Amino acid sequence: MILSDTRILEEINKGTIQITPYNRGCLGSNSYDVHLGRWLATYKDHILDAKKHNEIAYFQIPDEGFVLYPHVFYLGATAEYTETHAHVPFLEGKSSTGRLGIDIHATAGKGDVGFCGHWTLEISVKQPVKIYHGMPVGQLIYFPVDGIIEVSYNKKSDAKYSGQPEKPIESMMWKNRF
């Protein structure tokens, strides 16, 4: 079951869902539109190693836009800061974004109860496409949780992505033991 617009509004009023900045015009029938923030990043190395900290280089999207190219993996972030304290948030790309050949996440569409931060976007494109900061790129949908959450994500000592800033965050896979 997905929360409806009225339920999302109720949860915002209760404080269990927080979206900053919030714009009522971004609330759909059962989702909330999120936008591309100003920062992008790419990995510095051509070959990434899952056991090592792979550094990224940040750059800002200029007001006149920026062209993304295929075969380059970009990290971006939502302009919106969100908190979800009683539901499971899912981030999906908007159909208009997909129809431009833009994928906004490789695998990480699901958030955890207690996630607080800007969403890092894992961006790839099928052909060159010009993008702009502030453009709508995705939508958050919320699922109720069945049962009591023992420890929410923002209270876990090993939460690698809690409190994500407005800049994208690189993979923290290297912090796992394997």
N, C-alpha and C positions, 0 to 999 in steps of 0.2 A: 504494500500500500504506500502511495506517495502522498505527501501532504499537499493539500489544496492551497490556493492563494489565501483564503480566509484563515486556514490553520497556520500558515506561515506568518501571517500578520499577528495572530494570537500569540504565537511563540516569540515573535519579536517583542511584543508588548510585555510578555512575561520575562524576557531577558534570556531565554534558552537559545534563541538564535539572535546573533548580532551581526549587522552588516554596516560597515563604515567606508565611504559615505553611502548612505541609503537614499534611493530615489524611488518613489512610489511607482513611477512610470516603468521601472525595470521589473516589476513584479508581474509575472505571467500567471496563467491559470493554475499552474502547479510547479512553478520554477521562478528563479530570480536570475536575471541577466548580469553577467560580470564582464568586465572590460580589461583590455590590455593596458598594463601599467607602462611607465616610461622606460624601464630598464630591460635590456636583453643581455645575454651572456653566451659565449661559446667556450668550449674547452680549449685550453692552450695546446695540448698534445694531440697529435693525429691518432695515436693509438692509446686507448684508455685501458687501465688496469683495475679490475674490480677489487683488488686487495690493497690498492694505494689511493692516497688522496689525490684526485685529479683536479688540478686548479683550473679556474675559469677566468676569462677576461670580460669585464663589464663594459657596456657602452649604452648611451642613451639614444632612444629613437628621436630623431629630429622632428620638428613640427611639420616639415614637408614630407615626412614619411621615410620608410626604409625598405629596401627590396630584400626579401628573403630568397635564398636559392636552394634548389634541391641538393641533396647529398651533404648538407650542412645541418648539424643538429643545434638548435637554438634553445636556450632556456629563457623563459620570460616569467612574469608574475602578474597576477591580477591587480588592478588598481584598488580593488576592494579588500579591506581587512575583514575577516569573518571569524566568528566564534560560534560553535555549535555544541551545546551542553547536554542535550537530551535526545538527539537524533543522529542518524548516520547521513552525512552530506555526500552527495555524488556530484562531480563536475563532468559535464558533457559539453562537447563543442556545439555551437549553434549551427543549424543547417546552412545558413548563409555563409558561415566560415568554412564549413566543409565543401560547399559548392565552389569556393575559391581554391580548393585543393590544399587547405590548411588543416593539419591535425594539431590539436592543442595538448594532447597527452598521449604518451606511448603506452603506458600501462597504469598510471597512478590516478585513476578517476575517483576512487573512493577515499573519503576521509574517515577519521575515527571520531567517535563521540569524545568531545573535549578538545578537538583540534582548534587552535587559535592562531591566526596569522593570515598572510597573503598566500594565495595558492601559487606554487611554482608550476609553470606550464612547460611541457616538453614538446617543443614546436618543430614540426617538419612540414615541408611543402612538396607538392608534386611537380610544380613548375614555378618559375620566378613570379613572385607576387609582392606588390607594395602594400605595406601595413602601416598603421598609424597608432600612436598611443591614444588611449581612450576609445578605440573602436570596440564594439561588442564582440566578444570571441566565444563566450561559453554561457552556460546556465547551470545554476546549482539546483539540485532537487534534494528533497529530504525524506528519509524513510524513518518511521518510528522504530524503536528498539523493543524487543520482547524480552523482558527480564531486567534485572538490576545490574548496572555496570559496577564492577568491583573497583576498578581504578580507571578514571578517564585519562585520555591521552596526555592532556596538559599536566597531569599529576604524576606521570610515569618518569622515573629517574633516567631511563634510557631512551626517552622520546627524542629522536634525532632531528625532527623537523618542527618542533613546537615553537610557537612565537616567530614564525618566519617573517622577515622584514619585507619591505617593498621591493627589494632586489631579489632576483632568483637565487636559489640555493643549489649548489652542485650535489651530486650523489654522495651520500654518506655510507655507501655499501662497505667501505673499508673499515668502518667501526664494528661491523659484524664479525663474529668468530666463525671461520670456516676453513 
